[in-house]
């Protein structure tokens, strides 16, 4: 089955690059044949909405791109609850991120750079919503 999927992916990839130009729709599949990823590429960069699925078919994540850069992302637990919400701040390259537990409670929030590494001040919360600690980051590393 794996070799069949590779052949299908190869044929799809060839069809995307007719006449030397990238076509729009991209789909990848699990070995089981279930849809794994779908999205749009324009001028060699991710564009518009990209959807990612768990192998069972439930939505795993949605990403929105503009000119190849992510401007919004939502990830979900397999059960469908929101796990992560990320969006680009206006006039900034930074992304605001919120992480939730399975019960929908905010567990941490802060900024990410374009490589999705923690930057700046991050806030961490208890199960009751109380602020329990604050950490400062630079390129994913804790700083003083």
Chimera marker file (.cmm) of the C-alpha trace (Angstrom):
<marker_set name="trace">
<marker id="1" x="0.000" y="0.000" z="0.000" r="1" g="1" b="0" radius="0.5"/>
<marker id="2" x="2.889" y="2.342" z="0.796" r="1" g="1" b="0" radius="0.5"/>
<marker id="3" x="4.297" y="2.064" z="-2.733" r="1" g="1" b="0" radius="0.5"/>
<marker id="4" x="0.854" y="2.730" z="-4.232" r="1" g="1" b="0" radius="0.5"/>
<marker id="5" x="0.548" y="5.905" z="-2.140" r="1" g="1" b="0" radius="0.5"/>
<marker id="6" x="4.006" y="7.022" z="-3.250" r="1" g="1" b="0" radius="0.5"/>
<marker id="7" x="3.016" y="6.526" z="-6.889" r="1" g="1" b="0" radius="0.5"/>
<marker id="8" x="-0.231" y="8.449" z="-6.362" r="1" g="1" b="0" radius="0.5"/>
<marker id="9" x="1.667" y="11.274" z="-4.634" r="1" g="1" b="0" radius="0.5"/>
<marker id="10" x="4.229" y="11.346" z="-7.472" r="1" g="1" b="0" radius="0.5"/>
<marker id="11" x="1.501" y="11.525" z="-10.142" r="1" g="1" b="0" radius="0.5"/>
<marker id="12" x="-0.291" y="14.260" z="-8.200" r="1" g="1" b="0" radius="0.5"/>
<marker id="13" x="2.971" y="16.168" z="-7.788" r="1" g="1" b="0" radius="0.5"/>
<marker id="14" x="3.652" y="15.974" z="-11.528" r="1" g="1" b="0" radius="0.5"/>
<marker id="15" x="0.182" y="17.257" z="-12.320" r="1" g="1" b="0" radius="0.5"/>
<marker id="16" x="0.768" y="20.258" z="-10.044" r="1" g="1" b="0" radius="0.5"/>
<marker id="17" x="3.732" y="21.426" z="-12.122" r="1" g="1" b="0" radius="0.5"/>
<marker id="18" x="2.380" y="21.461" z="-15.654" r="1" g="1" b="0" radius="0.5"/>
<marker id="19" x="4.102" y="23.884" z="-18.050" r="1" g="1" b="0" radius="0.5"/>
<marker id="20" x="6.631" y="24.822" z="-15.346" r="1" g="1" b="0" radius="0.5"/>
<marker id="21" x="4.019" y="26.483" z="-13.131" r="1" g="1" b="0" radius="0.5"/>
<marker id="22" x="2.763" y="25.280" z="-9.796" r="1" g="1" b="0" radius="0.5"/>
<marker id="23" x="-0.892" y="24.394" z="-9.639" r="1" g="1" b="0" radius="0.5"/>
<marker id="24" x="-3.051" y="25.165" z="-6.636" r="1" g="1" b="0" radius="0.5"/>
<marker id="25" x="-4.353" y="22.048" z="-4.850" r="1" g="1" b="0" radius="0.5"/>
<marker id="26" x="-2.193" y="19.677" z="-2.796" r="1" g="1" b="0" radius="0.5"/>
<marker id="27" x="-3.368" y="16.542" z="-0.984" r="1" g="1" b="0" radius="0.5"/>
<marker id="28" x="-1.427" y="13.904" z="0.941" r="1" g="1" b="0" radius="0.5"/>
<marker id="29" x="-2.742" y="10.635" z="2.302" r="1" g="1" b="0" radius="0.5"/>
<marker id="30" x="-2.000" y="8.150" z="5.063" r="1" g="1" b="0" radius="0.5"/>
<marker id="31" x="-0.955" y="4.617" z="4.065" r="1" g="1" b="0" radius="0.5"/>
<marker id="32" x="-4.556" y="3.629" z="4.840" r="1" g="1" b="0" radius="0.5"/>
<marker id="33" x="-5.726" y="5.923" z="2.032" r="1" g="1" b="0" radius="0.5"/>
<marker id="34" x="-7.348" y="8.423" z="4.391" r="1" g="1" b="0" radius="0.5"/>
<marker id="35" x="-6.748" y="12.112" z="3.762" r="1" g="1" b="0" radius="0.5"/>
<marker id="36" x="-3.831" y="13.510" z="5.791" r="1" g="1" b="0" radius="0.5"/>
<marker id="37" x="-3.293" y="17.048" z="4.446" r="1" g="1" b="0" radius="0.5"/>
<marker id="38" x="-4.894" y="19.368" z="1.933" r="1" g="1" b="0" radius="0.5"/>
<marker id="39" x="-4.007" y="22.886" z="0.952" r="1" g="1" b="0" radius="0.5"/>
<marker id="40" x="-3.125" y="25.370" z="-1.751" r="1" g="1" b="0" radius="0.5"/>
<marker id="41" x="0.258" y="26.401" z="-3.098" r="1" g="1" b="0" radius="0.5"/>
<marker id="42" x="0.709" y="29.601" z="-5.100" r="1" g="1" b="0" radius="0.5"/>
<marker id="43" x="4.060" y="30.617" z="-6.558" r="1" g="1" b="0" radius="0.5"/>
<marker id="44" x="5.778" y="27.828" z="-4.643" r="1" g="1" b="0" radius="0.5"/>
<marker id="45" x="4.475" y="28.955" z="-1.240" r="1" g="1" b="0" radius="0.5"/>
<marker id="46" x="1.676" y="27.759" z="0.987" r="1" g="1" b="0" radius="0.5"/>
<marker id="47" x="-1.369" y="29.919" z="0.578" r="1" g="1" b="0" radius="0.5"/>
<marker id="48" x="-4.889" y="30.214" z="1.909" r="1" g="1" b="0" radius="0.5"/>
<marker id="49" x="-6.197" y="27.410" z="4.163" r="1" g="1" b="0" radius="0.5"/>
<marker id="50" x="-4.391" y="24.155" z="4.940" r="1" g="1" b="0" radius="0.5"/>
<marker id="51" x="-6.187" y="21.345" z="6.755" r="1" g="1" b="0" radius="0.5"/>
<marker id="52" x="-4.569" y="18.430" z="8.578" r="1" g="1" b="0" radius="0.5"/>
<marker id="53" x="-6.401" y="15.301" z="9.705" r="1" g="1" b="0" radius="0.5"/>
<marker id="54" x="-5.872" y="12.486" z="12.165" r="1" g="1" b="0" radius="0.5"/>
<marker id="55" x="-5.746" y="9.100" z="10.439" r="1" g="1" b="0" radius="0.5"/>
<marker id="56" x="-9.284" y="8.338" z="11.633" r="1" g="1" b="0" radius="0.5"/>
<marker id="57" x="-10.516" y="11.406" z="9.726" r="1" g="1" b="0" radius="0.5"/>
<marker id="58" x="-11.050" y="13.962" z="12.509" r="1" g="1" b="0" radius="0.5"/>
<marker id="59" x="-9.643" y="17.450" z="11.962" r="1" g="1" b="0" radius="0.5"/>
<marker id="60" x="-6.191" y="17.831" z="13.567" r="1" g="1" b="0" radius="0.5"/>
<marker id="61" x="-5.346" y="21.415" z="12.557" r="1" g="1" b="0" radius="0.5"/>
<marker id="62" x="-6.184" y="24.315" z="10.273" r="1" g="1" b="0" radius="0.5"/>
<marker id="63" x="-3.545" y="26.802" z="9.148" r="1" g="1" b="0" radius="0.5"/>
<marker id="64" x="-4.123" y="30.033" z="7.228" r="1" g="1" b="0" radius="0.5"/>
<marker id="65" x="-1.259" y="31.373" z="5.123" r="1" g="1" b="0" radius="0.5"/>
<marker id="66" x="-0.564" y="34.669" z="3.404" r="1" g="1" b="0" radius="0.5"/>
<marker id="67" x="2.434" y="34.926" z="1.025" r="1" g="1" b="0" radius="0.5"/>
<marker id="68" x="3.888" y="31.731" z="2.468" r="1" g="1" b="0" radius="0.5"/>
<marker id="69" x="3.699" y="32.881" z="6.098" r="1" g="1" b="0" radius="0.5"/>
<marker id="70" x="1.343" y="31.466" z="8.663" r="1" g="1" b="0" radius="0.5"/>
<marker id="71" x="-1.142" y="34.051" z="9.942" r="1" g="1" b="0" radius="0.5"/>
<marker id="72" x="-3.457" y="31.781" z="11.925" r="1" g="1" b="0" radius="0.5"/>
<marker id="73" x="-3.420" y="28.212" z="13.237" r="1" g="1" b="0" radius="0.5"/>
<marker id="74" x="-5.790" y="26.105" z="15.282" r="1" g="1" b="0" radius="0.5"/>
<marker id="75" x="-4.932" y="22.620" z="16.539" r="1" g="1" b="0" radius="0.5"/>
<marker id="76" x="-7.394" y="20.177" z="18.030" r="1" g="1" b="0" radius="0.5"/>
<marker id="77" x="-7.287" y="17.147" z="20.282" r="1" g="1" b="0" radius="0.5"/>
<marker id="78" x="-8.516" y="13.925" z="18.618" r="1" g="1" b="0" radius="0.5"/>
<marker id="79" x="-11.787" y="14.386" z="20.514" r="1" g="1" b="0" radius="0.5"/>
<marker id="80" x="-12.328" y="17.756" z="18.770" r="1" g="1" b="0" radius="0.5"/>
<marker id="81" x="-11.562" y="20.211" z="21.599" r="1" g="1" b="0" radius="0.5"/>
<marker id="82" x="-9.343" y="23.184" z="20.803" r="1" g="1" b="0" radius="0.5"/>
<marker id="83" x="-5.717" y="22.540" z="21.807" r="1" g="1" b="0" radius="0.5"/>
<marker id="84" x="-3.825" y="25.542" z="20.376" r="1" g="1" b="0" radius="0.5"/>
<marker id="85" x="-4.884" y="28.849" z="18.848" r="1" g="1" b="0" radius="0.5"/>
<marker id="86" x="-2.254" y="31.006" z="17.135" r="1" g="1" b="0" radius="0.5"/>
<marker id="87" x="-2.650" y="34.203" z="15.134" r="1" g="1" b="0" radius="0.5"/>
<marker id="88" x="-0.338" y="36.865" z="13.705" r="1" g="1" b="0" radius="0.5"/>
<marker id="89" x="-0.315" y="40.191" z="15.472" r="1" g="1" b="0" radius="0.5"/>
<marker id="90" x="-0.940" y="43.223" z="13.255" r="1" g="1" b="0" radius="0.5"/>
<marker id="91" x="2.200" y="44.965" z="11.942" r="1" g="1" b="0" radius="0.5"/>
<marker id="92" x="4.412" y="42.323" z="13.538" r="1" g="1" b="0" radius="0.5"/>
<marker id="93" x="6.124" y="39.074" z="12.647" r="1" g="1" b="0" radius="0.5"/>
<marker id="94" x="5.164" y="37.690" z="16.051" r="1" g="1" b="0" radius="0.5"/>
<marker id="95" x="2.376" y="35.178" z="16.562" r="1" g="1" b="0" radius="0.5"/>
<marker id="96" x="0.137" y="35.240" z="19.647" r="1" g="1" b="0" radius="0.5"/>
<marker id="97" x="-0.385" y="31.697" z="20.970" r="1" g="1" b="0" radius="0.5"/>
<marker id="98" x="-2.865" y="30.196" z="23.426" r="1" g="1" b="0" radius="0.5"/>
<marker id="99" x="-2.626" y="26.583" z="24.641" r="1" g="1" b="0" radius="0.5"/>
<marker id="100" x="-5.564" y="24.758" z="26.230" r="1" g="1" b="0" radius="0.5"/>
<marker id="101" x="-6.097" y="21.501" z="28.110" r="1" g="1" b="0" radius="0.5"/>
<marker id="102" x="-8.727" y="18.910" z="27.138" r="1" g="1" b="0" radius="0.5"/>
<marker id="103" x="-11.325" y="20.667" z="29.319" r="1" g="1" b="0" radius="0.5"/>
<marker id="104" x="-10.848" y="23.940" z="27.431" r="1" g="1" b="0" radius="0.5"/>
<marker id="105" x="-8.900" y="25.717" z="30.183" r="1" g="1" b="0" radius="0.5"/>
<marker id="106" x="-6.087" y="28.063" z="29.192" r="1" g="1" b="0" radius="0.5"/>
<marker id="107" x="-2.767" y="26.597" z="30.368" r="1" g="1" b="0" radius="0.5"/>
<marker id="108" x="-0.256" y="29.011" z="28.795" r="1" g="1" b="0" radius="0.5"/>
<marker id="109" x="-0.048" y="31.975" z="26.448" r="1" g="1" b="0" radius="0.5"/>
<marker id="110" x="2.668" y="34.029" z="24.819" r="1" g="1" b="0" radius="0.5"/>
<marker id="111" x="4.392" y="34.984" z="21.579" r="1" g="1" b="0" radius="0.5"/>
<marker id="112" x="6.038" y="32.823" z="18.914" r="1" g="1" b="0" radius="0.5"/>
<marker id="113" x="8.496" y="33.862" z="16.209" r="1" g="1" b="0" radius="0.5"/>
<marker id="114" x="8.143" y="32.757" z="12.566" r="1" g="1" b="0" radius="0.5"/>
<marker id="115" x="9.929" y="29.497" z="13.442" r="1" g="1" b="0" radius="0.5"/>
<marker id="116" x="7.212" y="28.954" z="16.084" r="1" g="1" b="0" radius="0.5"/>
<marker id="117" x="9.724" y="29.271" z="18.944" r="1" g="1" b="0" radius="0.5"/>
<marker id="118" x="8.713" y="31.003" z="22.176" r="1" g="1" b="0" radius="0.5"/>
<marker id="119" x="9.763" y="34.648" z="22.479" r="1" g="1" b="0" radius="0.5"/>
<marker id="120" x="9.047" y="37.340" z="25.027" r="1" g="1" b="0" radius="0.5"/>
<marker id="121" x="6.953" y="36.816" z="28.142" r="1" g="1" b="0" radius="0.5"/>
<marker id="122" x="4.914" y="33.611" z="28.557" r="1" g="1" b="0" radius="0.5"/>
<marker id="123" x="2.180" y="33.219" z="31.152" r="1" g="1" b="0" radius="0.5"/>
<marker id="124" x="1.321" y="29.858" z="32.755" r="1" g="1" b="0" radius="0.5"/>
<marker id="125" x="-1.990" y="29.149" z="34.466" r="1" g="1" b="0" radius="0.5"/>
<marker id="126" x="-3.328" y="26.654" z="37.017" r="1" g="1" b="0" radius="0.5"/>
<marker id="127" x="-6.406" y="24.459" z="36.510" r="1" g="1" b="0" radius="0.5"/>
<marker id="128" x="-8.430" y="27.176" z="38.233" r="1" g="1" b="0" radius="0.5"/>
<marker id="129" x="-7.204" y="29.898" z="35.866" r="1" g="1" b="0" radius="0.5"/>
<marker id="130" x="-4.792" y="31.560" z="38.282" r="1" g="1" b="0" radius="0.5"/>
<marker id="131" x="-1.477" y="32.848" z="36.959" r="1" g="1" b="0" radius="0.5"/>
<marker id="132" x="1.167" y="30.559" z="38.469" r="1" g="1" b="0" radius="0.5"/>
<marker id="133" x="4.364" y="31.680" z="36.721" r="1" g="1" b="0" radius="0.5"/>
<marker id="134" x="5.834" y="33.943" z="34.083" r="1" g="1" b="0" radius="0.5"/>
<marker id="135" x="8.859" y="33.021" z="31.980" r="1" g="1" b="0" radius="0.5"/>
<marker id="136" x="10.812" y="35.061" z="29.424" r="1" g="1" b="0" radius="0.5"/>
<marker id="137" x="12.063" y="33.468" z="26.202" r="1" g="1" b="0" radius="0.5"/>
<marker id="138" x="14.340" y="34.292" z="23.304" r="1" g="1" b="0" radius="0.5"/>
<marker id="139" x="14.240" y="31.991" z="20.269" r="1" g="1" b="0" radius="0.5"/>
<marker id="140" x="12.732" y="29.149" z="22.309" r="1" g="1" b="0" radius="0.5"/>
<marker id="141" x="15.211" y="29.394" z="25.203" r="1" g="1" b="0" radius="0.5"/>
<marker id="142" x="14.385" y="30.633" z="28.703" r="1" g="1" b="0" radius="0.5"/>
<marker id="143" x="16.278" y="33.815" z="29.599" r="1" g="1" b="0" radius="0.5"/>
<marker id="144" x="16.570" y="35.771" z="32.849" r="1" g="1" b="0" radius="0.5"/>
<link id1="1" id2="2" r="1" g="1" b="0" radius="0.2"/>
<link id1="2" id2="3" r="1" g="1" b="0" radius="0.2"/>
<link id1="3" id2="4" r="1" g="1" b="0" radius="0.2"/>
<link id1="4" id2="5" r="1" g="1" b="0" radius="0.2"/>
<link id1="5" id2="6" r="1" g="1" b="0" radius="0.2"/>
<link id1="6" id2="7" r="1" g="1" b="0" radius="0.2"/>
<link id1="7" id2="8" r="1" g="1" b="0" radius="0.2"/>
<link id1="8" id2="9" r="1" g="1" b="0" radius="0.2"/>
<link id1="9" id2="10" r="1" g="1" b="0" radius="0.2"/>
<link id1="10" id2="11" r="1" g="1" b="0" radius="0.2"/>
<link id1="11" id2="12" r="1" g="1" b="0" radius="0.2"/>
<link id1="12" id2="13" r="1" g="1" b="0" radius="0.2"/>
<link id1="13" id2="14" r="1" g="1" b="0" radius="0.2"/>
<link id1="14" id2="15" r="1" g="1" b="0" radius="0.2"/>
<link id1="15" id2="16" r="1" g="1" b="0" radius="0.2"/>
<link id1="16" id2="17" r="1" g="1" b="0" radius="0.2"/>
<link id1="17" id2="18" r="1" g="1" b="0" radius="0.2"/>
<link id1="18" id2="19" r="1" g="1" b="0" radius="0.2"/>
<link id1="19" id2="20" r="1" g="1" b="0" radius="0.2"/>
<link id1="20" id2="21" r="1" g="1" b="0" radius="0.2"/>
<link id1="21" id2="22" r="1" g="1" b="0" radius="0.2"/>
<link id1="22" id2="23" r="1" g="1" b="0" radius="0.2"/>
<link id1="23" id2="24" r="1" g="1" b="0" radius="0.2"/>
<link id1="24" id2="25" r="1" g="1" b="0" radius="0.2"/>
<link id1="25" id2="26" r="1" g="1" b="0" radius="0.2"/>
<link id1="26" id2="27" r="1" g="1" b="0" radius="0.2"/>
<link id1="27" id2="28" r="1" g="1" b="0" radius="0.2"/>
<link id1="28" id2="29" r="1" g="1" b="0" radius="0.2"/>
<link id1="29" id2="30" r="1" g="1" b="0" radius="0.2"/>
<link id1="30" id2="31" r="1" g="1" b="0" radius="0.2"/>
<link id1="31" id2="32" r="1" g="1" b="0" radius="0.2"/>
<link id1="32" id2="33" r="1" g="1" b="0" radius="0.2"/>
<link id1="33" id2="34" r="1" g="1" b="0" radius="0.2"/>
<link id1="34" id2="35" r="1" g="1" b="0" radius="0.2"/>
<link id1="35" id2="36" r="1" g="1" b="0" radius="0.2"/>
<link id1="36" id2="37" r="1" g="1" b="0" radius="0.2"/>
<link id1="37" id2="38" r="1" g="1" b="0" radius="0.2"/>
<link id1="38" id2="39" r="1" g="1" b="0" radius="0.2"/>
<link id1="39" id2="40" r="1" g="1" b="0" radius="0.2"/>
<link id1="40" id2="41" r="1" g="1" b="0" radius="0.2"/>
<link id1="41" id2="42" r="1" g="1" b="0" radius="0.2"/>
<link id1="42" id2="43" r="1" g="1" b="0" radius="0.2"/>
<link id1="43" id2="44" r="1" g="1" b="0" radius="0.2"/>
<link id1="44" id2="45" r="1" g="1" b="0" radius="0.2"/>
<link id1="45" id2="46" r="1" g="1" b="0" radius="0.2"/>
<link id1="46" id2="47" r="1" g="1" b="0" radius="0.2"/>
<link id1="47" id2="48" r="1" g="1" b="0" radius="0.2"/>
<link id1="48" id2="49" r="1" g="1" b="0" radius="0.2"/>
<link id1="49" id2="50" r="1" g="1" b="0" radius="0.2"/>
<link id1="50" id2="51" r="1" g="1" b="0" radius="0.2"/>
<link id1="51" id2="52" r="1" g="1" b="0" radius="0.2"/>
<link id1="52" id2="53" r="1" g="1" b="0" radius="0.2"/>
<link id1="53" id2="54" r="1" g="1" b="0" radius="0.2"/>
<link id1="54" id2="55" r="1" g="1" b="0" radius="0.2"/>
<link id1="55" id2="56" r="1" g="1" b="0" radius="0.2"/>
<link id1="56" id2="57" r="1" g="1" b="0" radius="0.2"/>
<link id1="57" id2="58" r="1" g="1" b="0" radius="0.2"/>
<link id1="58" id2="59" r="1" g="1" b="0" radius="0.2"/>
<link id1="59" id2="60" r="1" g="1" b="0" radius="0.2"/>
<link id1="60" id2="61" r="1" g="1" b="0" radius="0.2"/>
<link id1="61" id2="62" r="1" g="1" b="0" radius="0.2"/>
<link id1="62" id2="63" r="1" g="1" b="0" radius="0.2"/>
<link id1="63" id2="64" r="1" g="1" b="0" radius="0.2"/>
<link id1="64" id2="65" r="1" g="1" b="0" radius="0.2"/>
<link id1="65" id2="66" r="1" g="1" b="0" radius="0.2"/>
<link id1="66" id2="67" r="1" g="1" b="0" radius="0.2"/>
<link id1="67" id2="68" r="1" g="1" b="0" radius="0.2"/>
<link id1="68" id2="69" r="1" g="1" b="0" radius="0.2"/>
<link id1="69" id2="70" r="1" g="1" b="0" radius="0.2"/>
<link id1="70" id2="71" r="1" g="1" b="0" radius="0.2"/>
<link id1="71" id2="72" r="1" g="1" b="0" radius="0.2"/>
<link id1="72" id2="73" r="1" g="1" b="0" radius="0.2"/>
<link id1="73" id2="74" r="1" g="1" b="0" radius="0.2"/>
<link id1="74" id2="75" r="1" g="1" b="0" radius="0.2"/>
<link id1="75" id2="76" r="1" g="1" b="0" radius="0.2"/>
<link id1="76" id2="77" r="1" g="1" b="0" radius="0.2"/>
<link id1="77" id2="78" r="1" g="1" b="0" radius="0.2"/>
<link id1="78" id2="79" r="1" g="1" b="0" radius="0.2"/>
<link id1="79" id2="80" r="1" g="1" b="0" radius="0.2"/>
<link id1="80" id2="81" r="1" g="1" b="0" radius="0.2"/>
<link id1="81" id2="82" r="1" g="1" b="0" radius="0.2"/>
<link id1="82" id2="83" r="1" g="1" b="0" radius="0.2"/>
<link id1="83" id2="84" r="1" g="1" b="0" radius="0.2"/>
<link id1="84" id2="85" r="1" g="1" b="0" radius="0.2"/>
<link id1="85" id2="86" r="1" g="1" b="0" radius="0.2"/>
<link id1="86" id2="87" r="1" g="1" b="0" radius="0.2"/>
<link id1="87" id2="88" r="1" g="1" b="0" radius="0.2"/>
<link id1="88" id2="89" r="1" g="1" b="0" radius="0.2"/>
<link id1="89" id2="90" r="1" g="1" b="0" radius="0.2"/>
<link id1="90" id2="91" r="1" g="1" b="0" radius="0.2"/>
<link id1="91" id2="92" r="1" g="1" b="0" radius="0.2"/>
<link id1="92" id2="93" r="1" g="1" b="0" radius="0.2"/>
<link id1="93" id2="94" r="1" g="1" b="0" radius="0.2"/>
<link id1="94" id2="95" r="1" g="1" b="0" radius="0.2"/>
<link id1="95" id2="96" r="1" g="1" b="0" radius="0.2"/>
<link id1="96" id2="97" r="1" g="1" b="0" radius="0.2"/>
<link id1="97" id2="98" r="1" g="1" b="0" radius="0.2"/>
<link id1="98" id2="99" r="1" g="1" b="0" radius="0.2"/>
<link id1="99" id2="100" r="1" g="1" b="0" radius="0.2"/>
<link id1="100" id2="101" r="1" g="1" b="0" radius="0.2"/>
<link id1="101" id2="102" r="1" g="1" b="0" radius="0.2"/>
<link id1="102" id2="103" r="1" g="1" b="0" radius="0.2"/>
<link id1="103" id2="104" r="1" g="1" b="0" radius="0.2"/>
<link id1="104" id2="105" r="1" g="1" b="0" radius="0.2"/>
<link id1="105" id2="106" r="1" g="1" b="0" radius="0.2"/>
<link id1="106" id2="107" r="1" g="1" b="0" radius="0.2"/>
<link id1="107" id2="108" r="1" g="1" b="0" radius="0.2"/>
<link id1="108" id2="109" r="1" g="1" b="0" radius="0.2"/>
<link id1="109" id2="110" r="1" g="1" b="0" radius="0.2"/>
<link id1="110" id2="111" r="1" g="1" b="0" radius="0.2"/>
<link id1="111" id2="112" r="1" g="1" b="0" radius="0.2"/>
<link id1="112" id2="113" r="1" g="1" b="0" radius="0.2"/>
<link id1="113" id2="114" r="1" g="1" b="0" radius="0.2"/>
<link id1="114" id2="115" r="1" g="1" b="0" radius="0.2"/>
<link id1="115" id2="116" r="1" g="1" b="0" radius="0.2"/>
<link id1="116" id2="117" r="1" g="1" b="0" radius="0.2"/>
<link id1="117" id2="118" r="1" g="1" b="0" radius="0.2"/>
<link id1="118" id2="119" r="1" g="1" b="0" radius="0.2"/>
<link id1="119" id2="120" r="1" g="1" b="0" radius="0.2"/>
<link id1="120" id2="121" r="1" g="1" b="0" radius="0.2"/>
<link id1="121" id2="122" r="1" g="1" b="0" radius="0.2"/>
<link id1="122" id2="123" r="1" g="1" b="0" radius="0.2"/>
<link id1="123" id2="124" r="1" g="1" b="0" radius="0.2"/>
<link id1="124" id2="125" r="1" g="1" b="0" radius="0.2"/>
<link id1="125" id2="126" r="1" g="1" b="0" radius="0.2"/>
<link id1="126" id2="127" r="1" g="1" b="0" radius="0.2"/>
<link id1="127" id2="128" r="1" g="1" b="0" radius="0.2"/>
<link id1="128" id2="129" r="1" g="1" b="0" radius="0.2"/>
<link id1="129" id2="130" r="1" g="1" b="0" radius="0.2"/>
<link id1="130" id2="131" r="1" g="1" b="0" radius="0.2"/>
<link id1="131" id2="132" r="1" g="1" b="0" radius="0.2"/>
<link id1="132" id2="133" r="1" g="1" b="0" radius="0.2"/>
<link id1="133" id2="134" r="1" g="1" b="0" radius="0.2"/>
<link id1="134" id2="135" r="1" g="1" b="0" radius="0.2"/>
<link id1="135" id2="136" r="1" g="1" b="0" radius="0.2"/>
<link id1="136" id2="137" r="1" g="1" b="0" radius="0.2"/>
<link id1="137" id2="138" r="1" g="1" b="0" radius="0.2"/>
<link id1="138" id2="139" r="1" g="1" b="0" radius="0.2"/>
<link id1="139" id2="140" r="1" g="1" b="0" radius="0.2"/>
<link id1="140" id2="141" r="1" g="1" b="0" radius="0.2"/>
<link id1="141" id2="142" r="1" g="1" b="0" radius="0.2"/>
<link id1="142" id2="143" r="1" g="1" b="0" radius="0.2"/>
<link id1="143" id2="144" r="1" g="1" b="0" radius="0.2"/>
</marker_set>
